[in-house]
Amino acid sequence: MKNDTKGENAVVFVGLPNPNILMPLEKMEIKNLDDDSESFTVLYNPESYTQEKTVKYGEVPLLGADAPIVQFQSGGAEKLTFELFFDSIYAGAEVGGDFGDSLKFAANSLLPSAGNQIDVREYTKKVTNLLHRDSDEHRPPLLKIKWSKLQFRCFLSSCTQQFIKFDEQGQAVRARLKCSFIEHREIDKLFKWDPPNSPDTTKYHTVRQGDSLWALAAREYGDAGEWRHIAAANGISNPRQLRTGEMLNIPALL
């Protein structure tokens, strides 16, 4: 909308209000699955987060070959990292925590810094306490990071604290925490796609004395009659003549 109030050069633009004023931002929650009383909502949402996933491969050397055979071994745990911000002097509408925290921070922001009533370490220790071993579980607590579609079951694996502002008494009023979390899955969910001895996964086997294609097929496929797949994949014309030390390709059954 354009409104000329003081002549040709006076222009006022009126637009839609910031929707965050009408609807508060959803806050990230760090939920302690072992003790819900230790769960909390962060004061400020992180500006960004990073998720990292790796897998591990083994190298099987082949005599005379230019490169080894690369064989999948296992998946690595997914990692989630982000930085949390804490400030007890300047409390804006985006400050989270519970209702009591919001009132406390709002009131503290009206005081001069010399009258500061909040040490941010009261809030940063809620995070660092998640690194401590629980006496009942004999490990640090199991967590769930909840922020909209981000739902991450994990343990806190590291936390670096940096205190960057202080009041006149030397009390910390601002801090940044770099947090790293490592994925946790229940043991019965680790093989929900393929068990490690799945016949639809290509493998490699070094022939040992006493090996036979029939025994390999029975072990890998559950059917000794499937030995022809191994013979065909390795160009073996006489299945009775296996050379000790030879590397065999155990093909997947499609």
C-alpha positions as CSV (number, residue, x, y, z in Angstrom):
1,M,0.0,0.0,0.0
2,K,1.3,3.5,-1.0
3,N,0.3,6.6,1.0
4,D,1.5,10.1,0.1
5,T,1.2,12.1,3.4
6,K,3.6,15.0,3.0
7,G,4.0,15.8,-0.6
8,E,5.2,13.9,-3.6
9,N,8.4,12.6,-2.0
10,A,6.8,11.2,1.3
11,V,5.9,7.6,0.7
12,V,4.8,5.1,3.4
13,F,4.8,1.3,2.6
14,V,2.4,-0.8,4.7
15,G,2.8,-4.6,4.4
16,L,1.7,-7.7,6.3
17,P,2.9,-8.1,9.9
18,N,5.7,-10.5,10.8
19,P,3.8,-13.9,11.3
20,N,6.2,-14.7,14.1
21,I,4.6,-11.9,16.1
22,L,1.2,-13.6,15.8
23,M,2.4,-17.2,16.2
24,P,5.5,-18.0,18.3
25,L,8.3,-20.0,16.7
26,E,8.4,-23.7,17.5
27,K,11.2,-24.3,19.9
28,M,13.7,-27.2,19.8
29,E,13.2,-29.6,22.7
30,I,15.8,-31.9,24.2
31,K,14.0,-34.7,25.8
32,N,15.6,-37.0,28.3
33,L,14.1,-40.4,27.7
34,D,15.5,-41.8,30.9
35,D,14.3,-39.0,33.2
36,D,11.6,-36.7,31.8
37,S,12.1,-34.2,34.6
38,E,15.5,-33.4,33.0
39,S,13.9,-32.5,29.6
40,F,14.0,-28.9,28.5
41,T,13.2,-26.5,25.7
42,V,16.2,-24.5,24.3
43,L,16.2,-20.7,24.9
44,Y,17.1,-19.9,21.3
45,N,16.7,-22.2,18.3
46,P,20.0,-23.0,16.6
47,E,20.7,-21.1,13.4
48,S,21.4,-24.3,11.6
49,Y,22.3,-28.0,12.2
50,T,24.4,-30.6,10.4
51,Q,23.7,-34.3,10.0
52,E,26.5,-36.6,9.0
53,K,26.3,-40.3,8.0
54,T,29.2,-42.5,7.0
55,V,29.7,-46.2,6.1
56,K,32.8,-48.4,6.5
57,Y,34.4,-50.4,3.8
58,G,37.1,-53.0,3.9
59,E,39.8,-53.5,1.3
60,V,40.5,-57.1,0.1
61,P,43.9,-57.2,-1.7
62,L,44.1,-59.3,-4.9
63,L,47.5,-60.6,-5.9
64,G,48.7,-58.9,-9.1
65,A,45.6,-56.5,-9.3
66,D,45.9,-52.8,-9.7
67,A,43.4,-52.2,-6.8
68,P,41.8,-54.1,-4.0
69,I,38.2,-55.3,-3.9
70,V,36.2,-52.8,-1.8
71,Q,33.6,-54.6,0.4
72,F,30.9,-53.1,2.5
73,Q,31.4,-53.8,6.2
74,S,28.9,-51.8,8.2
75,G,27.1,-48.5,8.5
76,G,28.4,-45.8,10.8
77,A,26.3,-44.0,13.4
78,E,24.7,-40.8,12.2
79,K,25.8,-37.6,13.9
80,L,23.9,-34.4,14.5
81,T,25.7,-31.2,15.4
82,F,24.5,-27.6,16.1
83,E,25.3,-24.6,18.2
84,L,23.1,-23.3,21.0
85,F,23.0,-19.7,22.1
86,F,22.4,-18.3,25.6
87,D,21.9,-14.7,26.7
88,S,20.5,-13.5,30.0
89,I,20.7,-9.7,29.3
90,Y,18.8,-9.2,26.1
91,A,15.6,-11.2,26.1
92,G,13.6,-11.0,22.9
93,A,10.2,-12.5,22.0
94,E,12.2,-15.6,20.7
95,V,13.4,-16.6,24.1
96,G,12.1,-20.1,24.9
97,G,12.2,-22.3,28.0
98,D,9.1,-22.7,30.1
99,F,6.7,-19.8,31.0
100,G,8.6,-19.1,34.2
101,D,11.9,-18.8,32.2
102,S,10.2,-16.3,29.8
103,L,9.1,-14.1,32.6
104,K,12.4,-14.3,34.4
105,F,14.4,-13.4,31.3
106,A,12.0,-10.6,30.4
107,A,12.3,-9.0,33.8
108,N,16.1,-9.4,33.9
109,S,16.4,-7.6,30.5
110,L,14.9,-4.5,32.1
111,L,17.6,-4.2,34.7
112,P,21.0,-2.6,34.1
113,S,23.8,-5.1,33.6
114,A,25.1,-4.4,37.1
115,G,21.8,-5.7,38.4
116,N,21.8,-8.9,36.4
117,Q,20.1,-11.7,38.3
118,I,20.8,-14.6,35.9
119,D,24.0,-16.6,35.4
120,V,23.7,-18.3,32.0
121,R,25.6,-21.3,33.5
122,E,22.3,-22.2,35.2
123,Y,21.0,-23.0,31.7
124,T,24.2,-24.3,30.0
125,K,24.6,-26.9,32.7
126,K,21.2,-28.4,31.6
127,V,23.1,-29.4,28.4
128,T,26.4,-30.4,29.9
129,N,24.7,-32.6,32.5
130,L,23.6,-34.8,29.7
131,L,27.2,-36.0,29.4
132,H,27.2,-37.4,32.9
133,R,26.9,-41.1,33.6
134,D,23.6,-42.1,35.1
135,S,24.1,-44.4,38.1
136,D,21.0,-46.6,37.3
137,E,21.6,-46.9,33.5
138,H,25.4,-47.0,33.8
139,R,25.7,-44.6,30.9
140,P,24.7,-41.0,30.0
141,P,21.0,-40.5,29.4
142,L,19.3,-41.5,26.1
143,L,17.9,-38.4,24.4
144,K,15.5,-37.3,21.7
145,I,16.0,-34.1,19.8
146,K,12.6,-32.8,18.7
147,W,12.3,-29.8,16.4
148,S,9.5,-30.0,13.8
149,K,10.3,-32.9,11.5
150,L,13.7,-33.4,13.1
151,Q,13.2,-36.4,15.4
152,F,16.6,-37.8,16.5
153,R,17.2,-40.5,19.2
154,C,20.8,-40.1,20.4
155,F,23.4,-39.5,23.1
156,L,25.2,-36.3,23.6
157,S,28.8,-37.2,22.6
158,S,30.6,-33.8,23.1
159,C,29.9,-30.3,24.2
160,T,32.2,-27.3,24.0
161,Q,31.2,-24.2,26.0
162,Q,32.3,-20.7,25.2
163,F,31.4,-17.8,27.5
164,I,31.6,-14.6,25.6
165,K,30.0,-11.8,27.7
166,F,30.1,-11.0,31.4
167,D,28.5,-8.5,33.7
168,E,30.3,-6.1,36.1
169,Q,30.7,-8.8,38.7
170,G,32.3,-11.2,36.2
171,Q,29.1,-13.4,36.0
172,A,28.6,-15.0,32.6
173,V,25.6,-13.6,30.7
174,R,26.2,-14.9,27.2
175,A,27.5,-18.3,25.9
176,R,27.6,-20.5,22.9
177,L,27.6,-24.3,23.1
178,K,28.8,-26.5,20.3
179,C,27.0,-29.8,20.7
180,S,27.5,-33.1,18.9
181,F,25.0,-36.0,19.2
182,I,25.4,-39.6,18.1
183,E,22.6,-41.7,16.8
184,H,21.1,-44.5,18.8
185,R,19.0,-47.4,17.4
186,E,17.6,-50.4,19.2
187,I,19.4,-53.6,18.4
188,D,16.4,-55.3,16.8
189,K,16.1,-52.4,14.3
190,L,19.7,-52.5,13.1
191,F,19.0,-55.4,10.6
192,K,15.5,-54.3,9.5
193,W,16.7,-54.1,5.8
194,D,19.1,-57.1,5.3
195,P,20.6,-59.5,7.8
196,P,24.4,-59.8,7.4
197,N,24.2,-63.2,5.8
198,S,21.6,-62.1,3.2
199,P,21.9,-64.1,-0.1
200,D,21.1,-60.9,-2.1
201,T,24.4,-59.3,-1.1
202,T,27.6,-59.9,-3.2
203,K,30.5,-61.2,-1.0
204,Y,34.0,-62.5,-1.4
205,H,35.6,-65.6,0.0
206,T,39.2,-66.8,0.2
207,V,39.4,-70.5,-0.5
208,R,40.7,-72.6,2.4
209,Q,41.8,-76.3,2.4
210,G,38.6,-78.5,2.5
211,D,36.3,-75.8,0.9
212,S,33.8,-76.8,-1.8
213,L,31.3,-75.0,-3.9
214,W,28.5,-77.1,-2.5
215,A,29.4,-76.1,1.1
216,L,29.8,-72.5,0.2
217,A,26.4,-72.4,-1.5
218,A,24.8,-74.2,1.4
219,R,26.3,-71.6,3.9
220,E,25.6,-68.5,1.8
221,Y,22.3,-69.4,0.1
222,G,20.9,-72.1,2.3
223,D,20.9,-74.5,-0.7
224,A,23.9,-76.5,-1.8
225,G,22.3,-76.9,-5.3
226,E,23.0,-73.2,-6.0
227,W,26.8,-73.8,-6.4
228,R,26.5,-73.2,-10.1
229,H,26.0,-69.5,-9.5
230,I,29.4,-69.4,-7.8
231,A,31.1,-71.4,-10.5
232,A,29.7,-69.2,-13.3
233,A,30.7,-66.0,-11.5
234,N,34.3,-67.2,-11.2
235,G,34.7,-69.1,-14.5
236,I,35.1,-72.4,-12.8
237,S,34.7,-75.4,-15.1
238,N,35.7,-78.1,-12.7
239,P,34.0,-77.4,-9.2
240,R,36.2,-80.2,-7.7
241,Q,39.4,-78.3,-8.4
242,L,39.5,-75.2,-6.1
243,R,42.9,-73.6,-5.4
244,T,43.7,-72.7,-1.8
245,G,44.1,-68.9,-1.4
246,E,42.0,-68.1,-4.5
247,M,39.5,-65.3,-4.0
248,L,35.9,-66.3,-5.0
249,N,33.1,-63.9,-5.9
250,I,29.9,-65.1,-4.1
251,P,27.3,-63.4,-6.3
252,A,23.9,-62.2,-5.0
253,L,20.9,-64.2,-5.8
254,L,18.5,-61.8,-7.6
